[in-house]
Every structure is written in structure tokens, then in C-alpha cells.
Amino acid sequence: MSRGEKPIAISRMAAAVQPSATLAAGALARQLRAQGKTVFDFSLGEPDFPTPEHICAAAVKAMRDGHTHYTPAAGIPELRSAVARWYQKTYGITYSSEQVVISSGAKHSLHTALAALVGPGDEVIIPTPYWVSYSDIVQMTGASYTLVPTTFASGFKMNPGQLRSAITPRSKVLMLNSPSNPTGTVYTRGELEALADVILEHGLAVLSDEIYEKLVFGDARATCFATLRPGLADRTLTISGASKSYAMTGWRMGWTLGPAHIVKAMGNIQSQQTGNPCSISQYAALAAVEGDQECVERMRKEFEARRDLVCGRLSAMAGVRCPLPGGAFYAFFDVSAHFGRPLGGHKVTDSVSFCRAALEAAHVNLVPGSAFGAEGYVRLSYATSHEQLQGGLDHLEAWLRG
């Protein structure tokens, strides 16, 4: 091959970034369905409910009213103010609209926030298990990350001693997620206060991913990290959005609240990235935040019922350990007892081979724990119907019996 015929090389950053494990699992399930096979797909963290009608109606009205043009890069003032008011009403914390930036989904919020905070030479601390995109988003900024393993016995919670031990002179940001994807873990207020004290002692910044804040069950309560200690709001970027609580994943609406100078920097970054978040989606999100919240409560109750069904059945299966999650809509369970077993003609040695065999033999699609930094576990999303859950659990149980 001559020099002119050589393919163009991709960048180091692009070569280092891995495709989303959850999206890849969903794509594989679709391939099997295209072959005419019934697949019980529990891979995607996407509510199966339709977006509530009043939110859709607001989007239609926005189009008819001509809101189809560029908006400010950080979002329309009405939505920024509405989000600030919601946090004041819900958590008693005061933000101005200039301390809110609207982004194209919470994932975009995370990336823009990190781009505004860190770069080469900086280090980000991430407790494991963690959402699959965290580490790759950090790497895309040129920064590096340090993983802090948590355990089944600890409830998948990082303690202050672990955080303190992970801090180095290069540490700049802690990424925290409660309620958690993939574990459903919800930290108590006291547990978060203990972490907050370490944060303030060492002068770290915090990215508090609170996207599942409205989906908590039983005695669990969501806590806004920025409210815990005086001065902590000056060190915290609170990230959330409309995707999970309002069944608006495709609308791509996320937001960040934090110090005004960082929010301004995020808006500047977005002005060079997307120009602005989708104008129609912003008016839909405005209706979501300001409208009747009964739709959220109905979905929350249904997710809690599904949690009880799924975790009850998984815990009864041989060789499975399944904690009861306090929030979100995931079961994260230990299947390591099955490693080394031939299951349905498949050799299972780790979480990847377990999930591949479960899909091929039982037609149950799960996500390997290794994608979340926790080998030995798999994640099941119960954001689907009771019928799908019962059918998939029947298949999984029969396959595990061998």
C-alpha cells in the first residue's frame, strides 16, 4: 500500500474510548430479534412508559408557537429558572438562573462539566461499581481516573477512609452517584455528610450525579449533596435531568447546578459544541418540571413493585446473591458462584461469558459487571413490563438449573 493509500489514523482519544456496553448489549438483542427469536432484553436503562401527555403537548405547542430556532447556549431562561425553583422547593437550596445550565442529556452535562473542571495532569476519583460512561468521559478530557472499589458487604458504598486514601496531589474531582447506576444504592444523609467532610478538608470538587433522585423506594431518601455542609455548594456540581423521572430519554434534557463561574464556562463550551440544546425539548422539559408530578409518582410506584418482583425471584435462584436496591431501576447481582460451570453447553468463566451464554442459550440479555468495574456481577434493568420480567426470569432460572 502506498503512502497515499494508507487509511487515516484516528486520534489517541478516539482509540481509547470504548463503546457503551449497555448500548452494545441492546444492539445484540435487536440482532437476535431480527432473526425471529424472542429475547428478554434487560440491558437498557430506559423507562418503558410513554412520555406523559402534557409534556408532549407542550412540545407540540412550542413548535406551533415558532420555538424552532436557536436558543441561548446554556438554555432558555424560563427552564433555567424553573429548575432553580424546583431545587429551592425540594431541597431548600437557592440557585439563580445563572447557576443553571441546560444540556443535551445528563451524559452531555457530565462531559461538559468535566471539560470545564479537569484536563491533562488532573485526576478524578470514581467509586466502583460505576456507570459505564464515567471513565471514558474522564479520559476524553485528557484527565485520568482512580477507581475506589466497594463491596456487596458495604452496600456498594464508599466510606470516608477509602476516599481519603484515594486522594493524591493530582486529585481534583470526586464523581458520586446516588441513587446509583448500576447498583441502585442510595447513600444515607449521614453517610454523605461524612464524605462531605473529607471533600471540604481536601478541597475537592464534586460531580454529584443525581439523575435518579425521584426514583427511591421504601425508607430510602434522595439527598442533594450540595446541601449538606456550609460552603459545599461552592464545590459541587449537581447533575440531573428529565430522562429517567419523566420517561424522556430520547428528548435529551439534562441540567447542571453549581457555582456561576463554572456554569458560565460550561455554557461557553456548549456554544462551541452543540450551539444549544434542542429548543423543542427545552419547552417539553419546562412543562415536566413545572407540571403535575403525579405522573412521576405513578412510575415510581411501578418501579418499586418491579424491584420487589425481580429481587425476590433472583434471591431465590441457586448461586445468586441479590441485594435490595434503594432506588433507580436496576438489580445488580452476584453470579460468580456459576463461574467454571458448563451452563447449557456454554463455558462460563466471567461476567462477559455469563451474559453471552445467557443471551445465546436463554435469550435473556443482561450487562456484565466488568463494564461497571465489578467483575462477578451482572446488571438487570427492570424498566420493562411485569410480563417481560416474569418471562425472562423464568428462562434465566431454568438455564441456571442446567
C-alpha positions in Angstrom: 0.0 0.0 0.0 1.4 3.4 -1.0 1.6 6.3 1.5 -1.4 7.9 -0.2 -3.5 4.7 0.2 -3.0 4.4 4.0 -6.2 4.8 6.0 -6.4 8.0 8.1 -5.4 7.2 11.6 -7.9 8.0 14.4 -6.8 10.0 17.4 -5.4 8.5 20.6 -8.5 9.7 22.4 -10.9 8.0 20.0 -8.8 4.8 20.1 -9.0 4.8 23.9 -12.8 5.3 24.2 -14.8 2.1 24.3 -18.4 1.8 23.0 -21.1 1.9 25.7 -21.6 -1.7 27.0 -25.3 -1.1 27.6 -25.9 0.2 24.1 -23.9 -2.6 22.6 -25.9 -5.2 24.6 -29.1 -3.7 23.3 -27.9 -3.8 19.7 -27.0 -7.5 20.1 -30.6 -8.2 21.3 -32.0 -6.4 18.3 -30.0 -8.6 16.0 -31.4 -11.8 17.6 -35.0 -10.3 17.3 -34.3 -9.6 13.6 -33.7 -13.4 13.3 -37.1 -14.1 14.6 -36.1 -15.0 18.2 -37.8 -13.9 21.3 -35.4 -12.0 23.5 -36.0 -10.8 27.0 -33.9 -7.6 26.9 -33.0 -6.2 30.3 -29.9 -4.3 29.2 -31.0 -0.6 28.7 -31.7 1.9 31.5 -34.7 3.3 29.8 -38.2 3.6 31.2 -40.8 1.7 29.2 -43.5 4.3 29.9 -44.5 6.8 27.3 -43.6 10.5 27.9 -46.6 12.0 29.8 -49.2 13.6 27.5 -48.9 17.1 29.0 -45.2 17.1 28.2 -45.8 16.0 24.6 -48.5 18.7 24.3 -46.1 21.3 25.4 -43.6 20.3 22.7 -46.3 20.5 20.0 -47.3 23.9 21.3 -43.7 25.1 21.2 -43.4 24.1 17.6 -46.7 25.8 16.7 -45.6 28.9 18.5 -42.4 29.0 16.5 -39.9 28.0 19.1 -37.8 26.2 16.5 -34.7 28.3 16.3 -31.5 28.8 18.2 -31.7 29.3 22.0 -29.0 30.6 24.3 -26.2 28.1 24.6 -27.0 27.4 28.2 -30.7 27.0 27.7 -33.8 29.2 27.7 -34.1 31.4 30.7 -37.6 30.0 31.6 -36.2 26.5 32.0 -33.1 27.5 33.9 -35.3 29.5 36.3 -37.8 26.6 36.7 -35.0 24.2 37.5 -33.6 26.6 40.1 -37.1 27.0 41.7 -37.5 23.2 41.8 -34.3 22.8 43.9 -35.4 25.6 46.2 -38.8 24.0 46.7 -37.5 20.4 47.1 -34.2 20.8 48.9 -34.2 24.4 50.3 -31.1 25.4 48.3 -31.0 28.6 46.4 -29.6 29.0 42.9 -30.0 31.8 40.5 -30.8 31.0 36.8 -27.2 31.9 36.0 -26.2 28.9 38.1 -28.1 26.5 35.9 -27.0 25.2 32.5 -29.2 23.0 30.3 -27.5 20.3 28.3 -28.4 17.6 25.7 -29.0 15.0 28.4 -27.3 14.3 31.7 -24.5 12.4 29.9 -23.7 15.6 28.0 -23.9 17.5 31.3 -21.3 15.2 32.8 -18.9 15.6 29.9 -19.3 19.4 29.7 -18.8 19.7 33.5 -15.7 17.6 33.4 -14.4 19.6 30.4 -14.8 22.7 32.5 -13.1 21.3 35.5 -10.2 18.9 34.5 -7.6 18.3 31.9 -4.2 16.5 31.5 -2.5 16.0 34.8 -5.7 16.1 36.8 -7.2 13.0 38.5 -10.9 12.1 39.1 -11.9 9.7 41.8 -14.7 7.2 40.9 -16.2 4.7 43.4 -17.0 1.3 41.8 -19.3 -0.1 40.6 -19.8 3.0 38.4 -21.9 3.9 35.4 -20.1 2.6 32.3 -19.5 6.1 30.7 -17.8 7.8 33.6 -14.3 6.5 33.0 -14.4 7.1 29.2 -15.8 10.7 29.7 -13.0 11.4 32.1 -10.4 10.1 29.5 -11.9 12.3 26.8 -10.9 15.4 28.8 -7.3 14.2 29.0 -7.5 13.6 32.7 -7.0 10.3 34.4 -9.2 8.4 37.0 -8.7 6.4 40.1 -11.2 3.7 41.0 -12.2 3.0 44.6 -13.7 -0.5 44.9 -16.8 -1.0 47.1 -18.3 -4.4 48.1 -21.5 -6.2 48.4 -21.0 -6.2 52.2 -20.7 -2.4 52.3 -23.9 -2.0 50.3 -21.7 -0.8 47.4 -20.9 2.4 49.4 -17.5 4.2 49.7 -16.6 5.2 53.2 -14.6 8.3 54.2 -11.5 6.3 54.9 -11.5 4.9 51.4 -12.0 8.4 49.9 -9.2 9.9 52.0 -6.8 7.1 50.9 -7.6 7.6 47.2 -6.7 11.3 47.3 -3.4 12.4 45.8 -1.9 15.8 45.0 -3.4 15.4 41.5 -6.9 14.7 42.7 -9.4 17.3 41.7 -12.9 15.8 41.4 -15.0 13.1 43.0 -17.8 11.6 40.9 -20.6 10.5 43.1 -23.9 8.8 42.0 -26.8 8.3 44.5 -29.2 6.6 43.7 -26.7 4.6 41.7 -26.5 3.0 38.3 -25.8 0.1 38.3 -26.4 -1.0 41.9 -29.4 1.1 43.0 -27.5 2.0 46.1 -28.8 5.1 48.0 -26.4 6.7 50.5 -28.0 7.9 53.7 -27.7 11.6 54.6 -25.2 10.7 57.4 -23.0 8.7 55.0 -22.9 11.6 52.6 -22.1 14.1 55.3 -19.1 12.0 56.3 -17.9 12.1 52.7 -18.6 15.8 52.5 -16.3 16.5 55.5 -13.4 14.8 53.6 -14.2 16.8 50.5 -14.1 20.1 52.4 -10.9 19.0 54.2 -9.1 18.3 51.0 -10.6 21.0 48.7 -12.0 18.6 46.1 -14.8 19.4 43.7 -17.8 17.0 43.4 -19.8 15.9 40.4 -23.0 14.6 42.1 -25.0 12.6 39.6 -28.5 12.7 41.0 -30.4 11.7 37.8 -32.4 9.0 39.7 -33.3 11.3 42.6 -37.1 10.9 42.1 -36.9 7.1 41.9 -36.3 5.9 45.5 -38.1 3.1 47.4 -39.1 2.1 50.9 -37.2 4.1 53.6 -34.6 5.4 51.1 -34.4 9.1 50.6 -32.6 11.1 48.0 -30.2 13.7 49.3 -28.9 16.7 47.4 -25.2 16.6 48.1 -24.7 20.3 47.8 -27.0 21.0 50.8 -25.0 19.0 53.4 -22.5 21.5 54.7 -21.9 25.2 54.6 -19.7 26.0 51.6 -20.2 22.7 50.0 -22.5 24.1 47.2 -19.4 26.2 46.1 -17.6 22.9 45.4 -20.4 20.8 44.0 -21.9 20.5 40.5 -25.3 18.8 40.8 -26.3 17.0 37.7 -29.8 15.6 36.9 -32.3 15.7 34.1 -35.6 14.6 32.6 -34.8 11.3 31.1 -35.5 8.8 34.0 -38.1 10.6 36.1 -40.3 11.7 33.2 -39.6 8.9 30.6 -37.9 11.4 28.3 -34.7 9.6 27.3 -34.9 10.5 23.7 -35.7 14.1 24.3 -32.1 14.6 25.7 -32.6 17.0 28.5 -30.1 17.3 31.3 -29.0 20.1 33.6 -26.3 21.2 36.0 -26.5 23.5 39.0 -23.3 24.9 40.5 -21.0 27.9 41.0 -21.8 30.6 38.5 -18.3 30.8 37.0 -18.2 27.1 36.3 -21.7 27.1 34.8 -20.7 30.1 32.6 -17.7 28.1 31.4 -20.0 25.1 30.6 -22.2 27.4 28.6 -19.2 28.6 26.7 -18.1 25.1 25.9 -21.6 24.2 24.8 -21.7 27.2 22.5 -18.8 25.5 20.6 -20.3 22.0 20.8 -24.0 21.9 20.1 -24.8 25.6 19.8 -27.7 25.0 22.1 -29.8 22.1 23.5 -32.9 21.2 21.4 -35.4 24.1 21.6 -38.5 21.9 21.5 -37.1 19.5 24.2 -36.5 22.5 26.4 -40.1 23.6 26.3 -41.1 20.0 27.0 -38.8 19.8 30.0 -40.2 23.1 31.2 -43.7 21.5 31.3 -42.2 18.5 33.0 -40.6 20.4 35.8 -43.5 22.9 36.4 -46.4 20.5 35.8 -48.3 17.9 37.9 -45.8 15.4 39.4 -48.3 12.6 39.8 -47.0 11.0 36.6 -43.6 10.6 38.3 -45.2 9.1 41.4 -47.1 6.5 39.3 -43.9 5.4 37.6 -42.0 5.3 40.9 -44.6 3.0 42.5 -44.5 0.7 39.5 -40.7 0.6 39.5 -40.8 -0.3 43.2 -43.3 -3.2 42.5 -41.0 -4.4 39.8 -38.0 -4.2 42.1 -39.7 -6.4 44.6 -40.7 -8.9 42.0 -37.2 -9.1 40.4 -35.1 -9.1 43.5 -37.4 -11.7 45.2 -37.1 -14.1 42.4 -33.3 -13.6 41.8 -32.6 -14.1 45.5 -34.4 -17.4 45.3 -32.2 -18.7 42.5 -29.4 -21.1 43.3 -25.9 -19.4 43.2 -27.3 -15.8 43.0 -26.8 -13.1 45.6 -29.0 -10.1 45.0 -29.2 -7.0 47.3 -32.4 -5.0 47.5 -31.7 -1.7 45.8 -33.0 1.5 47.3 -33.5 3.4 44.1 -33.2 3.6 40.3 -34.4 0.6 38.3 -31.6 -1.9 38.3 -30.8 -5.2 40.0 -27.0 -5.8 40.4 -26.4 -9.3 41.5 -23.6 -11.7 42.1 -23.3 -14.7 39.8 -19.7 -15.6 40.5 -20.8 -19.0 42.0 -21.7 -20.1 38.5 -18.2 -19.3 37.1 -16.5 -22.5 36.0 -19.8 -24.3 35.3 -20.8 -25.5 31.9 -24.3 -23.9 31.5 -26.3 -25.1 28.6 -23.2 -26.1 26.7 -21.5 -22.8 27.3 -18.4 -22.4 29.4 -18.8 -19.5 31.9 -15.7 -18.0 33.3 -16.5 -14.4 34.0 -19.4 -11.9 33.7 -18.9 -11.3 30.0 -19.1 -15.0 29.2 -22.1 -15.4 31.6 -24.0 -12.7 29.8 -23.1 -14.0 26.4 -24.3 -17.5 27.3 -27.5 -16.2 29.0 -28.3 -14.4 25.7 -27.5 -17.2 23.4 -28.9 -20.1 25.5 -31.7 -18.5 27.5 -32.4 -15.4 25.3 -32.0 -13.2 28.4 -30.0 -10.0 27.8 -28.0 -8.7 30.7 -25.0 -6.4 31.1 -21.7 -7.8 32.5 -20.5 -6.3 35.8 -17.0 -5.9 34.4 -18.4 -3.0 32.3 -19.2 -1.2 35.6 -15.8 -2.1 37.2 -17.2 -5.0 39.2 -16.4 -8.5 37.9 -18.6 -11.3 39.2 -21.8 -9.3 38.9 -24.4 -8.6 36.2 -26.9 -5.9 35.8 -30.6 -6.3 35.0 -32.7 -3.3 34.2 -36.3 -3.8 35.4 -37.6 -0.8 33.4 -39.9 -3.1 31.5 -43.3 -4.9 31.9 -44.2 -7.5 34.5 -44.8 -9.9 31.7 -41.3 -9.4 30.2 -39.8 -9.7 33.7 -41.6 -12.9 34.6 -40.8 -14.5 31.3 -37.2 -13.5 31.3 -36.7 -14.7 34.9 -38.4 -18.0 34.1 -35.9 -18.5 31.3 -32.9 -17.4 33.4 -33.9 -19.7 36.3 -34.3 -22.7 34.1 -31.0 -22.0 32.4 -29.1 -21.7 35.7 -30.6 -25.0 36.9 -28.8 -26.6 34.0 
